[in-house]
């Protein structure tokens, strides 16, 4: 989705800044994922909070029915990943 920055005919540094801004959420999730490989509780909490944050930000706009599918697709996956991290953390702690 960040490739639309190339249609704007920007110079090199503006393009680099635009790519950084477009990819910042993915980079933050990558850092959380790297930390979560070692500490599963971080991944569980972070992904669940990320899903909740997305729903809260989505509800700030006037409600449309198609937004429900957005919330399920994005937040649902974040909740699922967070739950898997928490299950793994609990199972590792029990052994």
PASE-73547 format. One record per residue: x, y, z of N, C-alpha, C in turn; residue in one letter. Coordinates in steps of 0.2 Angstrom, whole numbers, plus 5000, padded with zeros to 4 digits. Example, Ala and Ser with C-alpha at 12.3 -4.5 7.8 and 13.67 -1.06 7.14 Angstrom:
REM PASE-73547
<n.X=5066	n.Y=4972	n.Z=5039	ca.X=5062	ca.Y=4978	ca.Z=5039	c.X=5066	c.Y=4984	c.Z=5039	res=A>
<n.X=5064	n.Y=4989	n.Z=5035	ca.X=5068	ca.Y=4995	ca.Z=5036	c.X=5064	c.Y=5000	c.Z=5039	res=S>
This chain:
REM PASE-73547
<n.X=5004	n.Y=4994	n.Z=5000	ca.X=5000	ca.Y=5000	ca.Z=5000	c.X=5004	c.Y=5006	c.Z=5000	res=X>
<n.X=5011	n.Y=5006	n.Z=5002	ca.X=5015	ca.Y=5012	ca.Z=5002	c.X=5018	c.Y=5013	c.Z=4995	res=X>
<n.X=5016	n.Y=5009	n.Z=4990	ca.X=5019	ca.Y=5011	ca.Z=4984	c.X=5016	c.Y=5016	c.Z=4980	res=X>
<n.X=5010	n.Y=5019	n.Z=4983	ca.X=5007	ca.Y=5025	ca.Z=4979	c.X=5011	c.Y=5031	c.Z=4980	res=X>
<n.X=5016	n.Y=5031	n.Z=4984	ca.X=5021	ca.Y=5037	ca.Z=4985	c.X=5025	c.Y=5038	c.Z=4979	res=X>
<n.X=5026	n.Y=5033	n.Z=4975	ca.X=5030	ca.Y=5034	ca.Z=4969	c.X=5026	c.Y=5038	c.Z=4963	res=X>
<n.X=5019	n.Y=5038	n.Z=4964	ca.X=5015	ca.Y=5042	ca.Z=4959	c.X=5015	c.Y=5049	c.Z=4960	res=X>
<n.X=5018	n.Y=5051	n.Z=4966	ca.X=5017	ca.Y=5058	ca.Z=4968	c.X=5023	c.Y=5063	c.Z=4965	res=X>
<n.X=5027	n.Y=5060	n.Z=4961	ca.X=5033	ca.Y=5063	ca.Z=4958	c.X=5037	c.Y=5068	c.Z=4963	res=X>
<n.X=5039	n.Y=5065	n.Z=4968	ca.X=5043	ca.Y=5068	ca.Z=4974	c.X=5050	c.Y=5067	c.Z=4972	res=X>
<n.X=5054	n.Y=5071	n.Z=4976	ca.X=5062	ca.Y=5070	ca.Z=4975	c.X=5064	c.Y=5064	c.Z=4980	res=X>
<n.X=5070	n.Y=5063	n.Z=4980	ca.X=5072	ca.Y=5057	ca.Z=4983	c.X=5071	c.Y=5057	c.Z=4990	res=X>
<n.X=5072	n.Y=5062	n.Z=4994	ca.X=5072	ca.Y=5062	ca.Z=5001	c.X=5064	c.Y=5063	c.Z=5003	res=X>
<n.X=5060	n.Y=5066	n.Z=4999	ca.X=5053	ca.Y=5066	ca.Z=5000	c.X=5050	c.Y=5059	c.Z=5000	res=X>
<n.X=5053	n.Y=5055	n.Z=4995	ca.X=5050	ca.Y=5048	ca.Z=4994	c.X=5052	c.Y=5044	c.Z=4999	res=X>
<n.X=5059	n.Y=5045	n.Z=5002	ca.X=5061	ca.Y=5041	ca.Z=5007	c.X=5057	c.Y=5042	c.Z=5014	res=X>
<n.X=5055	n.Y=5049	n.Z=5015	ca.X=5051	ca.Y=5051	ca.Z=5021	c.X=5044	c.Y=5048	c.Z=5020	res=X>
<n.X=5041	n.Y=5048	n.Z=5014	ca.X=5035	ca.Y=5046	ca.Z=5013	c.X=5034	c.Y=5038	c.Z=5014	res=X>
<n.X=5039	n.Y=5034	n.Z=5011	ca.X=5040	ca.Y=5027	ca.Z=5013	c.X=5040	c.Y=5026	c.Z=5020	res=X>
<n.X=5044	n.Y=5029	n.Z=5024	ca.X=5045	ca.Y=5028	ca.Z=5031	c.X=5038	c.Y=5029	c.Z=5034	res=X>
<n.X=5035	n.Y=5035	n.Z=5033	ca.X=5028	ca.Y=5036	ca.Z=5036	c.X=5023	c.Y=5031	c.Z=5034	res=X>
<n.X=5023	n.Y=5029	n.Z=5028	ca.X=5018	ca.Y=5024	ca.Z=5026	c.X=5020	c.Y=5017	c.Z=5029	res=X>
<n.X=5026	n.Y=5015	n.Z=5030	ca.X=5028	ca.Y=5009	ca.Z=5033	c.X=5029	c.Y=5009	c.Z=5041	res=X>
<n.X=5028	n.Y=5014	n.Z=5044	ca.X=5029	ca.Y=5015	ca.Z=5051	c.X=5025	c.Y=5010	c.Z=5055	res=X>
<n.X=5019	n.Y=5009	n.Z=5054	ca.X=5015	ca.Y=5004	ca.Z=5058	c.X=5018	c.Y=4997	c.Z=5057	res=X>
<n.X=5020	n.Y=4995	n.Z=5051	ca.X=5022	ca.Y=4989	ca.Z=5050	c.X=5029	c.Y=4988	c.Z=5053	res=X>
<n.X=5033	n.Y=4993	n.Z=5054	ca.X=5039	ca.Y=4993	ca.Z=5057	c.X=5038	c.Y=4992	c.Z=5065	res=X>
<n.X=5033	n.Y=4996	n.Z=5067	ca.X=5032	ca.Y=4995	ca.Z=5074	c.X=5030	c.Y=4988	c.Z=5076	res=X>
<n.X=5025	n.Y=4985	n.Z=5072	ca.X=5023	ca.Y=4978	ca.Z=5073	c.X=5029	c.Y=4973	c.Z=5072	res=X>
<n.X=5034	n.Y=4975	n.Z=5068	ca.X=5040	ca.Y=4970	ca.Z=5067	c.X=5044	c.Y=4970	c.Z=5073	res=X>
<n.X=5045	n.Y=4976	n.Z=5076	ca.X=5048	ca.Y=4977	ca.Z=5083	c.X=5045	c.Y=4973	c.Z=5088	res=X>
<n.X=5038	n.Y=4974	n.Z=5089	ca.X=5034	ca.Y=4970	ca.Z=5094	c.X=5035	c.Y=4963	c.Z=5093	res=X>
<n.X=5035	n.Y=4960	n.Z=5086	ca.X=5035	ca.Y=4953	ca.Z=5085	c.X=5042	c.Y=4951	c.Z=5087	res=X>
<n.X=5047	n.Y=4954	n.Z=5086	ca.X=5054	ca.Y=4952	ca.Z=5087	c.X=5054	c.Y=4951	c.Z=5095	res=X>
<n.X=5052	n.Y=4956	n.Z=5099	ca.X=5052	ca.Y=4956	ca.Z=5106	c.X=5048	c.Y=4950	c.Z=5108	res=X>
<n.X=5042	n.Y=4949	n.Z=5105	ca.X=5037	ca.Y=4944	ca.Z=5107	c.X=5040	c.Y=4937	c.Z=5106	res=X>
<n.X=5045	n.Y=4936	n.Z=5102	ca.X=5048	ca.Y=4929	ca.Z=5101	c.X=5051	c.Y=4927	c.Z=5108	res=X>
<n.X=5054	n.Y=4932	n.Z=5111	ca.X=5057	ca.Y=4930	ca.Z=5118	c.X=5052	c.Y=4931	c.Z=5123	res=X>
<n.X=5048	n.Y=4936	n.Z=5123	ca.X=5043	ca.Y=4937	ca.Z=5129	c.X=5036	c.Y=4937	c.Z=5126	res=X>
<n.X=5033	n.Y=4931	n.Z=5126	ca.X=5026	ca.Y=4930	ca.Z=5123	c.X=5021	c.Y=4934	c.Z=5126	res=X>
<n.X=5021	n.Y=4936	n.Z=5132	ca.X=5017	ca.Y=4940	ca.Z=5136	c.X=5016	c.Y=4947	c.Z=5132	res=X>
<n.X=5022	n.Y=4950	n.Z=5130	ca.X=5022	ca.Y=4956	ca.Z=5126	c.X=5018	c.Y=4956	c.Z=5120	res=X>
<n.X=5019	n.Y=4950	n.Z=5116	ca.X=5015	ca.Y=4950	ca.Z=5110	c.X=5008	c.Y=4949	c.Z=5111	res=X>
<n.X=5006	n.Y=4945	n.Z=5117	ca.X=4999	ca.Y=4944	ca.Z=5118	c.X=4995	c.Y=4951	c.Z=5120	res=X>
<n.X=4999	n.Y=4954	n.Z=5124	ca.X=4996	ca.Y=4961	ca.Z=5126	c.X=4996	c.Y=4966	c.Z=5121	res=X>
<n.X=5001	n.Y=4966	n.Z=5117	ca.X=5002	ca.Y=4971	ca.Z=5112	c.X=4997	c.Y=4970	c.Z=5106	res=X>
<n.X=4996	n.Y=4964	n.Z=5104	ca.X=4992	ca.Y=4963	ca.Z=5098	c.X=4985	c.Y=4964	c.Z=5100	res=X>
<n.X=4983	n.Y=4962	n.Z=5106	ca.X=4976	ca.Y=4963	ca.Z=5108	c.X=4975	c.Y=4970	c.Z=5109	res=X>
<n.X=4979	n.Y=4974	n.Z=5112	ca.X=4978	ca.Y=4981	ca.Z=5113	c.X=4978	c.Y=4985	c.Z=5106	res=X>
<n.X=4982	n.Y=4982	n.Z=5101	ca.X=4982	ca.Y=4985	ca.Z=5094	c.X=4975	c.Y=4984	c.Z=5091	res=X>
<n.X=4972	n.Y=4978	n.Z=5092	ca.X=4966	ca.Y=4977	ca.Z=5089	c.X=4961	c.Y=4981	c.Z=5093	res=X>
<n.X=4961	n.Y=4982	n.Z=5099	ca.X=4956	ca.Y=4987	ca.Z=5102	c.X=4957	c.Y=4994	c.Z=5100	res=X>
<n.X=4963	n.Y=4996	n.Z=5099	ca.X=4965	ca.Y=5003	ca.Z=5097	c.X=4962	c.Y=5004	c.Z=5090	res=X>
<n.X=4962	n.Y=4999	n.Z=5086	ca.X=4960	ca.Y=5000	ca.Z=5079	c.X=4952	c.Y=5000	c.Z=5079	res=X>
<n.X=4949	n.Y=4996	n.Z=5083	ca.X=4941	ca.Y=4997	ca.Z=5084	c.X=4940	c.Y=5004	c.Z=5087	res=X>
<n.X=4943	n.Y=5006	n.Z=5092	ca.X=4942	ca.Y=5013	ca.Z=5095	c.X=4943	c.Y=5018	c.Z=5089	res=X>
<n.X=4948	n.Y=5018	n.Z=5086	ca.X=4949	ca.Y=5023	ca.Z=5080	c.X=4944	c.Y=5023	c.Z=5075	res=X>
<n.X=4942	n.Y=5017	n.Z=5073	ca.X=4937	ca.Y=5016	ca.Z=5068	c.X=4930	c.Y=5018	c.Z=5071	res=X>
<n.X=4928	n.Y=5018	n.Z=5077	ca.X=4922	ca.Y=5020	ca.Z=5079	c.X=4922	c.Y=5028	c.Z=5080	res=X>
<n.X=4927	n.Y=5031	n.Z=5080	ca.X=4927	ca.Y=5039	ca.Z=5080	c.X=4924	c.Y=5042	c.Z=5074	res=X>
<n.X=4924	n.Y=5038	n.Z=5068	ca.X=4921	ca.Y=5040	ca.Z=5062	c.X=4913	c.Y=5038	c.Z=5062	res=X>
<n.X=4909	n.Y=5041	n.Z=5058	ca.X=4902	ca.Y=5039	ca.Z=5058	c.X=4902	c.Y=5032	c.Z=5055	res=X>
<n.X=4897	n.Y=5028	n.Z=5059	ca.X=4897	ca.Y=5021	ca.Z=5057	c.X=4894	c.Y=5020	c.Z=5050	res=X>
<n.X=4897	n.Y=5015	n.Z=5047	ca.X=4895	ca.Y=5012	ca.Z=5041	c.X=4895	c.Y=5005	c.Z=5041	res=X>
<n.X=4891	n.Y=5001	n.Z=5038	ca.X=4891	ca.Y=4994	ca.Z=5039	c.X=4897	c.Y=4991	c.Z=5036	res=X>
<n.X=4900	n.Y=4993	n.Z=5031	ca.X=4906	ca.Y=4990	ca.Z=5028	c.X=4912	c.Y=4991	c.Z=5033	res=X>
<n.X=4912	n.Y=4995	n.Z=5038	ca.X=4917	ca.Y=4996	ca.Z=5043	c.X=4917	c.Y=4990	c.Z=5047	res=X>
<n.X=4912	n.Y=4986	n.Z=5048	ca.X=4912	ca.Y=4980	ca.Z=5052	c.X=4916	c.Y=4975	c.Z=5049	res=X>
<n.X=4916	n.Y=4974	n.Z=5042	ca.X=4921	ca.Y=4970	ca.Z=5039	c.X=4928	c.Y=4972	c.Z=5040	res=X>
<n.X=4929	n.Y=4978	n.Z=5040	ca.X=4936	ca.Y=4980	ca.Z=5042	c.X=4938	c.Y=4978	c.Z=5049	res=X>
<n.X=4934	n.Y=4980	n.Z=5053	ca.X=4936	ca.Y=4978	ca.Z=5060	c.X=4937	c.Y=4971	c.Z=5061	res=X>
<n.X=4933	n.Y=4966	n.Z=5058	ca.X=4934	ca.Y=4959	ca.Z=5059	c.X=4940	c.Y=4957	c.Z=5056	res=X>
<n.X=4942	n.Y=4960	n.Z=5050	ca.X=4948	ca.Y=4957	ca.Z=5046	c.X=4954	c.Y=4960	c.Z=5050	res=X>
<n.X=4954	n.Y=4966	n.Z=5052	ca.X=4961	ca.Y=4968	ca.Z=5055	c.X=4961	c.Y=4967	c.Z=5062	res=X>
<n.X=4956	n.Y=4968	n.Z=5066	ca.X=4956	ca.Y=4967	ca.Z=5073	c.X=4955	c.Y=4960	c.Z=5075	res=X>
<n.X=4951	n.Y=4956	n.Z=5071	ca.X=4951	ca.Y=4949	ca.Z=5072	c.X=4957	c.Y=4945	c.Z=5072	res=X>
<n.X=4961	n.Y=4947	n.Z=5067	ca.X=4967	ca.Y=4944	ca.Z=5066	c.X=4972	c.Y=4946	c.Z=5072	res=X>
<n.X=4972	n.Y=4952	n.Z=5074	ca.X=4976	ca.Y=4955	ca.Z=5079	c.X=4974	c.Y=4951	c.Z=5086	res=X>
<n.X=4968	n.Y=4950	n.Z=5087	ca.X=4966	ca.Y=4947	ca.Z=5093	c.X=4968	c.Y=4939	c.Z=5093	res=X>
<n.X=4967	n.Y=4936	n.Z=5087	ca.X=4969	ca.Y=4929	ca.Z=5086	c.X=4977	c.Y=4928	c.Z=5088	res=X>
<n.X=4981	n.Y=4933	n.Z=5085	ca.X=4988	ca.Y=4932	ca.Z=5086	c.X=4989	c.Y=4933	c.Z=5093	res=X>
<n.X=4986	n.Y=4938	n.Z=5096	ca.X=4987	ca.Y=4940	ca.Z=5103	c.X=4985	c.Y=4934	c.Z=5108	res=X>
<n.X=4980	n.Y=4931	n.Z=5106	ca.X=4977	ca.Y=4925	ca.Z=5110	c.X=4982	c.Y=4919	c.Z=5109	res=X>
<n.X=4985	n.Y=4918	n.Z=5103	ca.X=4990	ca.Y=4913	ca.Z=5102	c.X=4996	c.Y=4914	c.Z=5106	res=X>
<n.X=4998	n.Y=4920	n.Z=5107	ca.X=5004	ca.Y=4922	ca.Z=5111	c.X=5003	c.Y=4921	c.Z=5118	res=X>
<n.X=4997	n.Y=4923	n.Z=5120	ca.X=4995	ca.Y=4921	ca.Z=5128	c.X=4995	c.Y=4914	c.Z=5129	res=X>
<n.X=4992	n.Y=4910	n.Z=5125	ca.X=4992	ca.Y=4903	ca.Z=5126	c.X=4999	c.Y=4900	c.Z=5126	res=X>
<n.X=5003	n.Y=4902	n.Z=5122	ca.X=5010	ca.Y=4900	ca.Z=5122	c.X=5013	c.Y=4902	c.Z=5128	res=X>
<n.X=5012	n.Y=4908	n.Z=5130	ca.X=5015	ca.Y=4910	ca.Z=5137	c.X=5013	c.Y=4906	c.Z=5143	res=X>
<n.X=5006	n.Y=4905	n.Z=5143	ca.X=5004	ca.Y=4901	ca.Z=5148	c.X=5006	c.Y=4894	c.Z=5148	res=X>
<n.X=5007	n.Y=4891	n.Z=5142	ca.X=5009	ca.Y=4884	ca.Z=5142	c.X=5017	c.Y=4884	c.Z=5144	res=X>
<n.X=5021	n.Y=4889	n.Z=5142	ca.X=5028	ca.Y=4889	ca.Z=5143	c.X=5029	c.Y=4890	c.Z=5151	res=X>
<n.X=5024	n.Y=4894	n.Z=5154	ca.X=5025	ca.Y=4895	ca.Z=5161	c.X=5023	c.Y=4889	c.Z=5165	res=X>
<n.X=5019	n.Y=4885	n.Z=5162	ca.X=5016	ca.Y=4879	ca.Z=5166	c.X=5021	c.Y=4874	c.Z=5166	res=X>
<n.X=5026	n.Y=4874	n.Z=5161	ca.X=5031	ca.Y=4868	ca.Z=5161	c.X=5037	c.Y=4870	c.Z=5165	res=X>
